[in-house]
Amino acid sequence: MPENIVIIGAGQAGQQAVQSLRSEGFKGAITMVGDEDYPPYQRPPLSKAYLLGSFERPRLFLKPDSFYAEAGCELLLSTSAKAIHRADRTVELTDGRLLAYDKLLLATGARVRKLKCPGADLPGIHYLKTIADVDGLQAVFQAGKRIAIVGGGYIGLEVAAVGAKRGLDVTVFEAMDRLMARAVSPQLSAFYAAEHEKAGVKLKLNTGVEGFEGGAKVERIKAGGQTYEADIVLVGIGVIPCQELAEAAGLACTDGIVVDQNARTSDPHIWSAGDCTRHTGREGQEIRLECVQNAIDQAKHAALSMTGKPKTYSEVPWFWSDQYDLKLQIAGLARPTDRLVQRGEPASRKFAVFHLRDGVVAAVEAVNAAPEYLVGKKMIAEGKRVAAETLADTAIPMKQMG
């Protein structure tokens, strides 16, 4: 009898799993459960072009509706899973229905981390994760409005850049001593701080948020011992993996659903992919990655494993961020002890920072520098050893190093 696969989560990983299962020859039934009103869509443009208004909603969707019908995938949208019953291999939905599965894929993603401080529940405090979140923000995202952005990471800075472009009065509050501190080198932090300030964004570093004040809506933000007026607040302080369903079912979870290098969980009939997972990285460390690359690649590997063609997952992680006319592309995972090598000058707004570990390229951060990113990513995959002086010499084309 053909097998029945259920996918919980209608995001990037879920969509990729459907596509890969069919391309690998899976002939059984596929059911996808998603708690939003929409079929799988891209999230990265939400805080960039979609918020700016230069990216129309239909373009967000990863596939046309016809794709799911043609792929024989039943979409259950605006629907949530309540429990996994591993003994009889069923998923219980919140409406009481039971879905039987032979194999199950958990692609539950992550949810925004909420602030827990006085006034954090006031109207006018926004988070950004879904289409509905951006649509709600758009309604008040108007020129002249004062927006306080809590968090100087990717989401906060992308919204800051869009806000500056659209004429809002933007202030970013960051508890750490530099922007994107968990994601980039000090050189990149300093460069982006200068660019944001040049665009009129006010940066408050080393400034933790203590609370909010207001009546019918938020009116003030208290941070670093001071009070600032605000018409809108956008909070971007990271995400939390949605592992509760897996945890309640007794699957191994440690800040994410633990999977092996075939994306399989501690239950041989259940796989997991995307932001909700924790896996062993290329260098043997346990990691949880919040990026499109990981969602796509893990879903592909889950599909391979489900169809009896397991392949070890060891892809090079990559990330990107668009702020103003600057495209930041990152490959690999940096460590604080890496040797940093700068190639090009930040003043040119086209440069890269390479991370060397024992002489081997471990990561690259490239700003408007596609060759450095592409060749750097290839060097990371190959474990390429290169002299720092060679990397730094812009007279030597990157293609000669790959």
Secondary structure as the mmCIF struct_conf table of DSSP 4:
data_model
#
loop_
_struct_conf.conf_type_id
_struct_conf.id
_struct_conf.beg_label_comp_id
_struct_conf.beg_label_asym_id
_struct_conf.beg_label_seq_id
_struct_conf.end_label_comp_id
_struct_conf.end_label_asym_id
_struct_conf.end_label_seq_id
STRN STRN1 ASN A 4 ILE A 8
BEND BEND1 GLY A 11 GLY A 11
HELX_RH_AL_P HELX_RH_AL_P1 GLN A 12 SER A 23
TURN_TY1_P TURN_TY1_P1 GLU A 24 GLY A 25
BEND BEND2 GLY A 28 GLY A 28
STRN STRN2 ALA A 29 VAL A 33
BEND BEND3 ASP A 35 PRO A 40
STRN STRN3 TYR A 41 TYR A 41
BEND BEND4 ARG A 43 ARG A 43
HELX_RH_3T_P HELX_RH_3T_P1 PRO A 44 SER A 47
TURN_TY1_P TURN_TY1_P2 LYS A 48 LYS A 48
HELX_RH_AL_P HELX_RH_AL_P2 ALA A 49 LEU A 52
TURN_TY1_P TURN_TY1_P3 GLY A 53 GLY A 53
BEND BEND5 PHE A 55 PHE A 55
HELX_RH_3T_P HELX_RH_3T_P2 ARG A 57 LEU A 60
STRN STRN4 PHE A 61 PHE A 61
BEND BEND6 LEU A 62 LYS A 63
HELX_RH_AL_P HELX_RH_AL_P3 ASP A 65 GLU A 70
TURN_TY1_P TURN_TY1_P4 ALA A 71 GLY A 72
STRN STRN5 CYS A 73 LEU A 76
BEND BEND7 SER A 78 SER A 78
STRN STRN6 ALA A 81 HIS A 85
TURN_TY1_P TURN_TY1_P5 ARG A 86 ARG A 89
STRN STRN7 THR A 90 LEU A 93
TURN_TY1_P TURN_TY1_P6 THR A 94 ASP A 95
BEND BEND8 GLY A 96 GLY A 96
STRN STRN8 LEU A 98 ALA A 100
BEND BEND9 ASP A 102 ASP A 102
STRN STRN9 LYS A 103 LEU A 106
STRN STRN10 ALA A 110 VAL A 112
HELX_LH_PP_P HELX_LH_PP_P1 ARG A 113 LEU A 115
BEND BEND10 CYS A 117 CYS A 117
TURN_TY1_P TURN_TY1_P7 PRO A 118 ASP A 121
BEND BEND11 LEU A 122 LEU A 122
TURN_TY1_P TURN_TY1_P8 PRO A 123 GLY A 124
STRN STRN11 ILE A 125 TYR A 127
BEND BEND12 LYS A 129 THR A 130
HELX_RH_AL_P HELX_RH_AL_P4 ILE A 131 GLN A 138
TURN_TY1_P TURN_TY1_P9 ALA A 139 VAL A 140
TURN_TY1_P TURN_TY1_P10 ALA A 143 GLY A 144
STRN STRN12 ARG A 146 VAL A 150
BEND BEND13 GLY A 153 GLY A 153
HELX_RH_AL_P HELX_RH_AL_P5 TYR A 154 LYS A 165
TURN_TY1_P TURN_TY1_P11 ARG A 166 GLY A 167
STRN STRN13 ASP A 169 PHE A 173
BEND BEND14 ALA A 175 ARG A 178
TURN_TY1_P TURN_TY1_P12 LEU A 179 ALA A 183
BEND BEND15 VAL A 184 VAL A 184
HELX_RH_AL_P HELX_RH_AL_P6 PRO A 186 LYS A 198
TURN_TY1_P TURN_TY1_P13 ALA A 199 GLY A 200
STRN STRN14 LYS A 202 LYS A 204
TURN_TY1_P TURN_TY1_P14 LEU A 205 ASN A 206
STRN STRN15 VAL A 209 GLY A 214
BEND BEND16 GLY A 215 LYS A 217
STRN STRN16 VAL A 218 ALA A 223
TURN_TY1_P TURN_TY1_P15 GLY A 224 GLY A 225
STRN STRN17 GLN A 226 GLU A 229
BEND BEND17 ASP A 231 ASP A 231
STRN STRN18 ILE A 232 VAL A 235
STRN STRN19 VAL A 239 PRO A 241
HELX_RH_AL_P HELX_RH_AL_P7 GLU A 244 ALA A 248
TURN_TY1_P TURN_TY1_P16 ALA A 249 GLY A 250
STRN STRN20 CYS A 253 CYS A 253
BEND BEND18 THR A 254 GLY A 256
STRN STRN21 ILE A 257 VAL A 258
TURN_TY1_P TURN_TY1_P17 GLN A 261 ASN A 262
BEND BEND19 ALA A 263 ALA A 263
STRN STRN22 ARG A 264 ARG A 264
BEND BEND20 SER A 266 ASP A 267
TURN_TY1_P TURN_TY1_P18 PRO A 268 HIS A 269
STRN STRN23 ILE A 270 SER A 272
BEND BEND21 GLY A 274 GLY A 274
TURN_TY1_P TURN_TY1_P19 ASP A 275 CYS A 276
STRN STRN24 THR A 277 THR A 280
TURN_TY1_P TURN_TY1_P20 ARG A 282 GLU A 283
BEND BEND22 GLY A 284 GLY A 284
STRN STRN25 GLU A 286 ILE A 287
BEND BEND23 CYS A 291 CYS A 291
HELX_RH_AL_P HELX_RH_AL_P8 VAL A 292 MET A 306
TURN_TY1_P TURN_TY1_P21 THR A 307 GLY A 308
HELX_LH_PP_P HELX_LH_PP_P2 GLU A 315 PRO A 317
STRN STRN26 TRP A 318 GLN A 323
TURN_TY1_P TURN_TY1_P22 TYR A 324 ASP A 325
STRN STRN27 LEU A 326 GLY A 332
TURN_TY1_P TURN_TY1_P23 PRO A 336 THR A 337
BEND BEND24 ASP A 338 ASP A 338
STRN STRN28 ARG A 339 ARG A 343
BEND BEND25 GLY A 344 GLY A 344
HELX_RH_3T_P HELX_RH_3T_P3 PRO A 346 SER A 348
TURN_TY1_P TURN_TY1_P24 ARG A 349 ARG A 349
STRN STRN29 PHE A 351 ARG A 357
TURN_TY1_P TURN_TY1_P25 ASP A 358 GLY A 359
STRN STRN30 VAL A 360 VAL A 367
BEND BEND26 ASN A 368 ASN A 368
HELX_RH_AL_P HELX_RH_AL_P9 ALA A 370 GLU A 382
TURN_TY1_P TURN_TY1_P26 GLY A 383 GLY A 383
STRN STRN31 ARG A 385 ARG A 385
HELX_RH_AL_P HELX_RH_AL_P10 ALA A 388 ALA A 392
TURN_TY1_P TURN_TY1_P27 THR A 394 ALA A 395
BEND BEND27 ILE A 396 ILE A 396
HELX_RH_3T_P HELX_RH_3T_P4 MET A 398 GLN A 400
TURN_TY1_P TURN_TY1_P28 MET A 401 MET A 401
#
